């Protein structure tokens, strides 16, 4: 593997610029040993919190800040993200090392934090040019991906200082009610009404799984960093903004909502954003079976968690599209998200139709 495959940053998008001078003053004042001029670039992907590359001499740092424009009251909490990374630093070797956090909005207009960069390959819709995975390598990557989620869910969150980080009791009910409310609030005239799916997830809602766990909330292939020397080896897990204490079965369902496999229908293939359709890649069912074996947790009726994951992903897409629809962002990537909302709603209804629940 070559340097060309390593995920890079580029020009900052219009309307999302940062004041490099203020950032330089802040980091040099708080991180001893930084030298040389500071420059700011932006990582091109991601639809929620914004991620920038801060280069100070030969040191590379990553800055995370909330998106510009209107946002949900409790979303994009930089302090929560920084806290969970700090708690995981000594027990979960995949999180980026957190360095600085500030609520001083005079610097860039919002709270933000800075962490070390984990430099490696981040997969997108298809493998990058020059990279290939055999069927055996694809299977190995999928297995490692699942095993790391199990490792996270095994942590004793009380022992690492996260006993008050979330409210595990009633987690599933809050998720169902909360995401349904968010969808109704963010619905635009060109979006599906979603009422059939919302009624089903409310009616079929299971009790919370036991025990609760630290959950990532957005665990997917483009939120892990691969070793350039061995792309089946995961060296980092990114984007902890949705982490909390909750039901690990819900976390798995949310993860597999992104998992478009090779035999999914064409309308689902159209919104695939990850290379989970590779020859040799595990199917969703195989991932669930591996998770159950490795974790020792019983997950009955996984259809429920998958349908909820599809619905939640539709809500996330709709919330982002809402910002574009109302002119709160100029990012043209958001324009096509309404298609994803329709497809996810249809796929969820199809999964309901096939479910034995």
N, C-alpha and C positions, 0 to 999 in steps of 0.2 A: 504494500500500500504506500502511496506517495502523499506528499504534502498537499497535492491538488485535491485530494478527497476530504481534507479536513474542513469542517464547517467554518465558513468565513463570514466576516462582516463587511459592509460596504457603506455607500453613501447614506446619510440620514434622510429619511422620507420627509417630503415637504409637510410642514405643520407639526413635525415631531422633533424639531431641533432643540438641543440643549446648549447652555452657556458654558463652553469649554473652559473659559477663564475662571468662572466660579467653581467649577468642578476641580480644576487644577489646584486652586487655593485650598479647597476642602480636603482633598486626598493627601496633599503634601503636608498639610497641617496635622493630619491624624494618622498617617502611615509613615513612620520613619524610614528613611533610606530611599524614598522615591527620588529619581533624578531625571533630568531631561524634560523637554516640552511634553505637554499632555495633548493628545488628540482624541477625538470621539468619532466612532463609527457605529453603525446600527446593524444588528442581526436581522435578516430580511423576513424571517418567518415568524409565526405566532400571531394570534388574533386578539390577545387580551393584554396582560401586562407587557410593557415594552422593554426590550433588552438591548443594551448598548455595550460595545467594546471600548474600554478606556485604555489607551496605550500611554504609558509613562516611561519613557526610555525603553529599556528592554523588559519591562514588566507589563503583563496583560491582566486587566481586571474586567469584571463584568458588573454593570450597573443595571438595576431593575427598578422601574417606576410604574405607577398606574398609567393607563391610557389617558389621552387627552379627551375632553368632552364629558358629557353626563355619564355617571356610573352609579351602579347600585350602592346603597348606603354602606353595606358591610363588605362589599367585594373589594378586591385589590388592596388588601390590608398588608402593607409592607412589613409592619411590625410582627404580624403573625408569621409571615413567611420567614423572616429573619430568626424568629424565636425557634421555629421547628428545626431549621438548619443548625442552629446552635446546639439544640438538644441532641440531634442525631450525630453530631460531629464525631463523638468518641465511640459510637456503637453501630453505626451504619456507614460503611466506607465509601458510599456512592454519592453522597450529597456534596455539593460544592462547599468549600470552606468559607463561612461568612466572616467578613472583615469589619464592616462599618454599617451603622444604621443611623439615620437622622430623621427627625420630624420637623426640622428647620426648613420651612417652605421658602425662605428667602434665597435659598441656593438655586433650586430649579423649579420652584412653584408647587412642590408636593413632597411628601415623605418619600424616601428611597433608601435602598441599601446597596452595598458593594460587596462582591465576593470574588474569590479566586476563579480564574477561568479553568475549566476542564477542557483541554484541547483534544479533539478527536472527531470521529465521523458521526454525523447525525443524518439518519435516513429520512428521505422525503417520500413522495409518491412512488418513485422508481429508484432503483439503484443508480448512483452517480456514474457518469461515463468513466470507464476504466476499472470499475469494480464489478465483480461477479461473485455469486455464492453458489456452491454446489447444493444439491438437495440435502445432503448430510449437514452441510454448514448452516443452511437455512433452518433445519430442524433443531440444530444445536443452539442457534441464537434464540429461537422461540422457547426452547426449554430453559435457557438461562434467564430470559426475560421473566418467565413465570416463577422460577425459583427465587429471583430477587424480590418479587412481590410477596412471596411467602416469607422471606427473611424479614421484610418490613413488618408484616402482620404478626410475626412472632415476638416482636419487641415488647418488653414490659414498660408501657408508657408511664406508669407511676414512678418507676425506678429512675427514669431519665428526666424527670421534672416536668412531665406533660400531663400530670394528673388532673389539672384544671383547664386543659387546652380545648376540650370539647365537652359535649353533653351526650354521652353514649345512650342513655336511657331515652327511648322515644325517637331515636335517630331516623328510623325508616319513615315513620309518620311525618316527621318534620320535613324530610326530603320530598316526600310525595306532595305534601301540602305546599311547601315552599316553591318547588319548581313549577307546580301547576299555577300558582299565583304569578310567578315571574313570567310564565308564558302568556297568560292572559293580559298582563300589563304591557308586554312588549309586542303583542300581536299587531301586525300591520294589515291593511286591507287585502294585500296580495298573499297572505299566509294562510295555511289551512287552520281550521278552528281547533283541531286537536282534542275535541271533547270526548271522542270515542276512546282514545288512548288514556286520557286523564281519568275517565270513569273507571276503566279497567284496572289501572294501577291502584286506584283508591279501594276498589271492591276486593281485589285479590291480595291486598297488602299482607305480607307475612310478619310475624314478630321479629324483633331484633335478634340477629345471630349472637351467640355467646361463645367465647368472650369477645368483647370489643377490642379494637386495635388502632394503632396509628395507621391512618389510611392516606394515601397520596392524593386521590381525587381526580387525577388526570394522567394516570400511568399508561403511557402508550409509546410506541417505538420511536417517535420523533422527540420524545422527552428523555431518551437515554442516549448516552455518548458511548461510541464504540472505539475500541483500541485500533488505531490505524495499522498496527502490526498484526492484529488478529481481530477482524471485524465480527467474530462470534463472541468476543469477550466484551462485556459491558463494564465501563470504568466510571460512569457517572449517571446520576438521575437528576433531572432538572425540573424546574417549574413547579414549585411547592405551594403555590398560592391557594390551592383548594384543600390543602392538608388539614386534617382534624382527627378527632377520636370518634370512631363510628363503626359501622357494620362492614367487615371485610368482604362479605358476599356482594354488597353493593359496590364496593371498590372494584371487584373483579368484573361485575356486570358493566360498570362504567368503562372499564378498560376495553372490554370486548365489543363495546358499541362501535369502536373504531376499526374493528378487525374484520375487514372485507376479505373473504376467502375466495379461492379460485372458482368455486361453483355457485357463487351468489349470482342472482339475476342481473341483467345488463343495467337496469336503472340504479342498482346498488353499486355496481362497478363504476358507474359514472361519477360517483362522489368519493371513490377510494382516494385516500391521501397518504397511505403507507404501503410498503411492499409486502403485505401479509398474504398476497396471492402467489408468492414464489413457489416454484416446484420444491417440494419438501417441507414447506411451512406447515406448522400444525394447524388443524382446524380449530374453530372455537370449542367444539366438544372435546377435542384432545387437550386443549389448554385447561379446560375445566377439570377433566379427569386427572391431569398431572397435578394441578393445584390441590385437589382433594387428597391425592396420594401423599404429596409432600407435606401438606399442612396438617393432615389428620382431621380436618374439619369436614363435616357432612354438609353438603349444599343440596337441598331438595328443591326440585322445580326451578332449575336455573333459568328457565324461560322467563320467569318474572323479572329477575335481575337484568337479563338482557333487554327486555322490553323497556324497563325503566331507564337503562343506560341509553337506549336509542332515543327515548323521549327527552332525557336530560340533555343529550347532545343537540337535539333539535332546538331546545330552549336556548342553549349557549349560542348556537348559530343565529337564532332569531334575535337575541339581545344585541349581538354584534351588528346584524343587518339593520336593526332598528336605528342604531347610531348613524349608519350610512343613509338610510331612508330619510332621516330627518336632518341630514346635512351636518351632523356633528363630527364627521370625519371625511377626509377626501381620499382615503385609501380605497382604490378601485378593486382591490381583492375582495372587499366586503360585498360588492354588488351581486356576485353569483351565489352568495350564501342562501338566498331565498330558495334556490333550487335544492340545496341540501336539506333545508327544512321540510320541503314537500316530500323528498325521497325518504327521509328518516321517518316521517309520519306514516308514509305508505308501508315502509318496511316493518315498522312497529305493529301496524294493523295486520300485516301478513303473518307476523310471528304470533300475534294473539290468536289468529285463526287456526294456526297449527298447534297451539299449546293445549295441553290436557287439563289446564287449570279451569 
